[in-house]
Amino acid sequence: MCLFCKIAKKEIPSKVLFEEEDLLAFHDINPMAPIHVLVIPKQHIVGLGEAVAENAEVLGKLLVASRRVAEETGLVQSGFRVVVNNGPHAGQSVFHLHVHVLGGRPLAWPPG
C-alpha cells in the first residue's frame, strides 16, 4: 500500500487540515512555501495520467478542496498556487494523485 493510502487510512499520522468522505487535506512534511498543503483522494489513483472518466467527480472535488485549503489558511486574498505533478520527470515522488496548494510568499515563475 502506498504512503498516501496509509495516511488516508490513518495508519501514518499527518497534520490534517480537513477531511471529507472521499478526500483528505493535510500539511506537507517538507513544505516548499510557508503554507503547503496536499489534497488527496482517498481512492488510490496513481496520477492524472491514469485518471479515467469515472474519476471526474473526485477530480473536481480536489480542485474545490484546493480552494477550501486557500480559504482555511488565509491565502484567498494574497493568492495561491495549485500544482499537480504527473510522473517522475514532472517531479511526482509519491505515486498517488495529489494536489499541492502553496502560498504565503511570492511564488516565482517559471517554477522549475
FENJO-V733869 format. One record per residue. N is the residue number from 0. SS is DSSP state (alpha for helix, beta for strand, coil for the rest). PSI is psi in radians with two decimals (none if undefined). OMEGA is omega in whole degrees, -180 to 180 (* if undefined). Layout:
N,SS,PSI,OMEGA ; N,SS,PSI,OMEGA
//
This chain:
0,coil,2.50,-176 ; 1,coil,2.86,-179 ; 2,alpha,-0.84,-177 ; 3,alpha,-0.52,174 ; 4,alpha,-0.71,178 ; 5,alpha,-0.67,176 ; 6,alpha,-0.76,180 ; 7,alpha,-0.58,180 ; 8,coil,0.08,179 ; 9,coil,0.42,176 ; 10,coil,-0.40,176 ; 11,coil,2.28,-179 ; 12,coil,2.65,175 ; 13,coil,2.83,177 ; 14,coil,1.59,-174 ; 15,beta,2.29,173 ; 16,beta,-0.82,173 ; 17,beta,2.85,-179 ; 18,beta,2.44,173 ; 19,beta,3.08,-176 ; 20,coil,-0.75,-174 ; 21,coil,0.23,176 ; 22,beta,2.88,-178 ; 23,beta,2.39,175 ; 24,beta,2.19,-178 ; 25,beta,2.72,-178 ; 26,beta,2.38,178 ; 27,coil,2.40,-180 ; 28,coil,-0.23,178 ; 29,coil,1.21,-171 ; 30,coil,2.46,177 ; 31,coil,0.03,179 ; 32,coil,2.87,179 ; 33,coil,-0.61,173 ; 34,beta,2.14,-180 ; 35,beta,1.81,-177 ; 36,beta,2.46,175 ; 37,beta,2.42,175 ; 38,beta,2.17,-177 ; 39,beta,2.58,168 ; 40,beta,2.54,177 ; 41,coil,-0.52,175 ; 42,coil,2.38,180 ; 43,coil,2.01,170 ; 44,coil,2.19,-174 ; 45,coil,-0.81,-179 ; 46,coil,-3.13,179 ; 47,alpha,-0.56,179 ; 48,alpha,-0.34,179 ; 49,alpha,-0.07,-180 ; 50,coil,2.53,-180 ; 51,coil,3.02,-177 ; 52,alpha,-0.61,-180 ; 53,alpha,-0.27,179 ; 54,alpha,0.00,-173 ; 55,alpha,-0.74,-178 ; 56,alpha,-0.83,-179 ; 57,alpha,-0.55,177 ; 58,alpha,-0.74,176 ; 59,alpha,-0.69,179 ; 60,alpha,-0.57,178 ; 61,alpha,-0.72,180 ; 62,alpha,-0.71,177 ; 63,alpha,-0.69,178 ; 64,alpha,-0.55,177 ; 65,alpha,-0.71,176 ; 66,alpha,-0.70,178 ; 67,alpha,-0.70,176 ; 68,alpha,-0.84,-180 ; 69,alpha,-0.69,180 ; 70,alpha,-0.84,-176 ; 71,alpha,-0.33,180 ; 72,coil,0.08,176 ; 73,coil,0.43,-177 ; 74,coil,-0.16,-172 ; 75,coil,-0.80,-177 ; 76,coil,-0.76,-176 ; 77,coil,-0.44,-180 ; 78,coil,2.74,-179 ; 79,beta,2.80,178 ; 80,beta,2.44,176 ; 81,beta,2.18,-175 ; 82,beta,2.40,170 ; 83,coil,2.04,175 ; 84,coil,2.39,180 ; 85,coil,1.88,178 ; 86,coil,2.84,-175 ; 87,alpha,-0.65,-180 ; 88,alpha,-0.37,178 ; 89,alpha,-0.11,179 ; 90,coil,0.13,178 ; 91,coil,2.14,-180 ; 92,coil,-0.36,173 ; 93,coil,2.09,-173 ; 94,coil,1.10,173 ; 95,coil,2.12,-177 ; 96,coil,2.31,177 ; 97,beta,2.63,179 ; 98,beta,2.26,174 ; 99,beta,2.30,172 ; 100,beta,2.03,-174 ; 101,beta,2.53,176 ; 102,beta,-2.97,180 ; 103,coil,-0.03,175 ; 104,coil,2.84,174 ; 105,coil,2.35,-179 ; 106,coil,2.25,-177 ; 107,coil,2.78,175 ; 108,coil,2.37,1 ; 109,coil,2.72,-174 ; 110,coil,-0.39,-177 ; 111,coil,none,*
//
